[in-house]
């Protein structure tokens, strides 16, 4: 079925035809009905705001919407994982009285040397890739959040992260 989202009623038909499958895709990733509903709302809001982003020559509208839903659900899942890990770390730090092995002087010195090496390797990256990696790994942002923050397409944000990681991997492979 070819869908011209600019014609009257097309958006409503698209929602009626596809919202259940977008919900199912999101629920399959998240396992949470409320978050899955939020994903459906987000997907159709994006479709409403940018109907031209859908290219019928590249595939079916339903597949496009399900993919958007799954991607957004994965982003939300990752965000909850990051928040959970941060909360766990706070609990460990707050409740621990004795020194952990990683606080021993030789471990701290090794970590400082590793940090210096990582900083040096990051300095060799193009500014755009360095920024994407810093926002992703030290800022805890998803590729979608980075794209919104830096005002670039999502694919560009993902590419910058992937290329930056590849260059870092190459840099450390040479050093070993």
N, C-alpha and C positions, 0 to 999 in steps of 0.2 A: 504494500500500500504506500503510495507516494503522499507525503503530507507537506502542504504548504502552510507553515505556521503563521503566515501573515493573513490568511483568509479568516473571516469571522467564524468563530466557533471551533476553529481547528485546535486551539489550545485546550479548550474544554474537552473535546473529543480525545485529544492526546492524553489528558489526565485520566479520563474515564477508562480508556483502553489500557493504560500502562501503570497506573499508580500501585496496583496490587503486586505486580511483578517487581517493581522498584522496591517496594516495602519488603518483599520476600528476600530479595538480594541483600538488602541492608540488615534485615533480621538474622539472616544466615551468618553474617560476619559478627554482628554485635551481640545477638542473643538477648536484646533488650527492646521491648516494644516501643517505649517512649523515644529512645534514641533513633530507632528505625523510622518512626513517624517524622522525627526532625529531619532525617536524611531525605525522606520523600518531599517534605516541604522545601528543603534546600535545593534539591534537584529541579523541581518544577519552577521554583523562583528563578533559578539560573536560566532555565529554558524560556521563561517569560521575558526576562531582561535581555537575553541574547539569543533570540530564535535563529539568527543567521549562523550561529556556531554549529548547528546541525547541518550536515551536508548529506542530502539523500543519496547522492551518487556513491557515497562511501559505505552505505549500509542502511539497515532498518532502524526506524526511530525507537522501537522497543529495545533493541539491543544497545543502542546509544544511551538510552535513559538508564537501563539496568547497569551498564558499565559505569556511568556517572555515579549511580547510587552505591555500587560496590566500592568504587574508589573513595567516595566521601565517607562511607562506613569504615573503611580501613584507616582513613585519616583520623576519624574519631576514636577508633580502637587504639591506635598508636598514642594518641593524646592521653587516653586513660591509663595506658601502660606507663607512660612517662610520669604522670602524676602519681601513680601507685608506687613506682620505684623511688621517687623523691620522698614520698611520705614514709616509706620503709627506711630510707637512709636517715631521715630525721628521728625516727623512733630509735634506731640503733645508736645514733650519736647522743641523743638525750638520755638514754637509759644505760649507757656503758660507762663504767668507772675506771676499769683498768685499760692500760694502753693496748691497742690492737697491734698485731704484727706489722701492719703497714705504717705504723707511726714510729717504728724503730729507726734510728739514725741512718743506717745503711740503705734501708728501703726508701726513706725520704730523699736521700742523696741520689739514688738511682732514678726516682720519679722526677726529680728536678732536672737531671740530665736528659731524660726522655722528653720532658716538657720543652726544654731548650731545642732539642732536635726537631720536635714537631713544629715549634714556632718557626724555626729556620726553614723547614720544608714548606710550611704554609706561605712564608715570605716569597718563595720562588713561584708560587701559583699566580695566574692572572687575578686581578683584583675581584672580578665577578665570581670566579670559582671559590676564592678564599672567603668572600662574604657569604656565599651560599653554605659552605661547610661550617663556618663559625655559627651562623644562625641555626643550622640543623643540629650540630653536635654539642655546642656549648650553650646555644639559646633554647634548645629543645623544641624548635619549630618544625612543623611538617613541611613538605614541599609546597603544599597548597598555601600554607600561611606565609612561606617565604615569597611565593609568587605574588600574593596580595600585598605584602609589605614593600617589596621592591618594584611592584607594578610591572611584572613581566608575565608572560604566559606560563601556565603550569608546566608544560613540557620543557620549556627553557630552564626553569628552576631545577627540574629533575636532571636535565642534561648537565647543568653546571655542577651539581652535586656528584653525579656519576663520573664526569670527566676529572673533577678535582680529586676524587678518591683514587681514580686510576693513576693520576700523576703522583699522588702521595705514595701509592703502593710501589710504583716504579722507582721513586726516589729512595725508598727504604730498601728495596730489593738490591739497588746498586750499592747502598751503604753496607749491606751484610756481606 
